[in-house]
Amino acid sequence: MPTTWLDVDLGAIAHNVRELKGLVAPAALCVVVKADAYGHGAVPVASVAVDAGAKWLAVAHVEEGVTLRKAGLAVPILVLSEPSYGALTKAAQYDLRVTLYSREGVSAAQKIAHGERHHLDVHLKVDTGMRRVGVEPSEALVRAKAIMAAPNLNLEGVWTHLAVADQTDHPFTKVQLERYSDVLRELETNGITPPLRHAANTAGALAHPQSHFDMVRAGIGTYGVSPLVESTSRFDLRPTMGLRSQVSYTKRVKAGEGISYGLNYICDRDTNVATVPVGYADGVRRSLSRAGGYVLINGRPRPIIANITMDQLMVDCGDDEVFAGDEVVLLGHQDSAQITLEDWARWLDTIPYEVMCGFGNRVVRRYQGGRSR
């Protein structure tokens, strides 16, 4: 019986997929399950997402796509980064769609598709301003023609990625979409009309309908978090992750005593201290106590105190009686109280993406509300 676990609500994931699917229709919905579905578990999430109406899946690396194929997922799977030479062979073997953008990447795909007699569906990524990866707009036509010229390569899609779509009033999203549309027009003028055009992430899906095109790639929204800075109450996205543990030990600590490594935290009164068997090796960052983080025990917020250690943290329970075995909620609901991913992000001066991706493998995932293959 694990003492610390992540509750993954597959029912909430299915709901969010249906919500996003309806929002972006008639565009197809591609659910992003890279990084083990943002820490939720790629295979269970992908299975539920497809059942709920996702037509595509997306991953960051070829091996992630192979894992999904071996689990029986048959829908199109897009690899979002250009694979290495060796990985391209595996992508072809497992019928994965690959992203290309460099001259070397296109050349490697041509050689593998010809030499191994594999068919490769490829998507050309255009860098319209993210400045991370992607072909320059001025070179997109040349790269597209090179793909089209290879007998075993099929240019299935052309896509880009929006850098500031979460800031709904930021003018640069319009600039990016104009650059992208210019590329599409140039390709069309030269007789190249790929069937799939896609630019929108979750933020684009929620705030920029003009970015939907033929497909939308939804990552964070699938997991119940809106990336928009402004209020998004009109979108019904439900939380999908909860982190729970149990009190492992309690003791009375006197005023003036120090706690944990360094003895940097000194009790200012006699207090009951509860130990919880979860630490920074599990994804509970060491700085959470200094940042004002707390947990829920018996429906009340209890501040995390002292230095969080690799496997344990300490909680100040005041004069309240707390016992070994009592439930501890680090993320989620307990009675009428709640701790959200946004709370963690605020405490740690980061974003919910980083929080949910940070929970380690030794934290057992418990799936609720849907099937998990």
C-alpha positions, 0 to 999 in steps of 0.5 A: 500500500503506497503512502504517497500517490497521485490521483489521476481522474481519467473522467476529468480528462475525457470531459476536457477532451470533449470540451476542447473537441467541441470548441475547436470543431470542425478542426480535428483535436490532437491531444499532446501526451509528451512527457508521460502525458505531463506526468499523468501516464501517457498510455492511460491518458491517450486511451481515454483521449481517443475514446473521448474523440481525439483524432490525433496524439502528439509526443516529443520523442519517437520512443514516446510514440513507440510506447503508445503503438505497443500499447495498441493506440492506432490513431495518427501520432505526431512527433513534434521535434525533428528526430535523429537519423536512427530515430527516423527509422524507428518512426517509419517502422511504427508508422509515426508522423515526423516533424521536419525542418532542417535541410539535414533532417529532410535529407535523412528522411529521404535516405531512410524512406528510400533505403528501407522502403518505408513510407513516411508522412511528414509535417513541416514546421515553420518558425514564425517567431518562437525562435526555438526550432523550425524552418525560416518562412523564407526557406519553407518553400524550398524545404517543402519542395524537397519533401515533395520530390522524395518518392517515399515522403508525403507532406501531410502537414505544415505547422507552427507554434504560437509563443504568446497566445496565452496573452490574449491582447498581445499583438505578436500572435497576429504577426505569427499567424500572418507569417504562417498564412503567407507561407501557406499562400506561397506553397499553394501558389506553387501547387503544394496544398498539405491537407493539415494546417495547424498552429493552435495550442490550448491557448490558441484554441481558447482565445484565438479561433482564427488559429484553429485551421485544420487541427489544434494541438491541446496540451495543458487544457487536456489536464484541466489548466487554462494557460490564459492570463485572463479569466476563463470561467466560460471554459469548463476545464476540470482538474485531473491530478491530485497528490495525497499522502499520510502522516507517518509520525507526529511529535511535540516540539518545544519552543526554541527547538530547530527542525530538519537539516540545518536547524534553520527553522526554530519553533516560536511556540510548543507545537505538534509537528507531523512528518509526511513521507514525501520529499524533493525526490518525489517532486515536492521542491525543497523551497516549498516550505520557504515559499509559503506552501501548505498541505491539508490535514483534517480539512485545514491548511497546515504550513510546511515548515523547515527544509524539505528533505529527499523523502520527507517533509514536516508540517506545523499542526499547532495544538491540534491532534493529528495522528499517524495514518491521517490523510494529507492532501498536497494537491486537490480537495479535502472537505471544503478546502482545496490546493490547486496546481496554480497555488503551487505555481504561485508558491514556486514562481513557476507555471503549472506545467512544471509542477505536474511534470515534476512528480517522480516515478516512485509516486504511484499513479491511481486512475479513476473514472476511466479505463487505463490499459 
